[in-house]
Amino acid sequence: LCCELVRLTDAQKDALRAVIWAVKREGAASEGTAAAFVALLDDVVAAGAATVLLACTELPLVDVAAYCAAANRKVPAVDLLDPTRLVAAAVVDAVHAGPPSQ
């Protein structure tokens, strides 16, 4: 593998579920929800994560950069990958490349 997988603890899994359900309930991420997600990101960075896959459609709705700016704190040093954006970009690239050559 190119990278090491950081597994969430049971407490971190509970915190992640709480963030996801809060976004579902709120329709966006409140300041408290964003704070909880940023705290979770801080934890996984401390555990060695360099990249986090936002593998739930609610997670990209948490604006980590905006929360950190408003809270006057550093953004966690981790790359956030939104699978929906990655798939959309790949589809656009495929369309622009045209059909595969025979």
Order of alpha helices (4+ residues) and beta strands (2+ residues): alpha-alpha-beta-alpha-beta-alpha
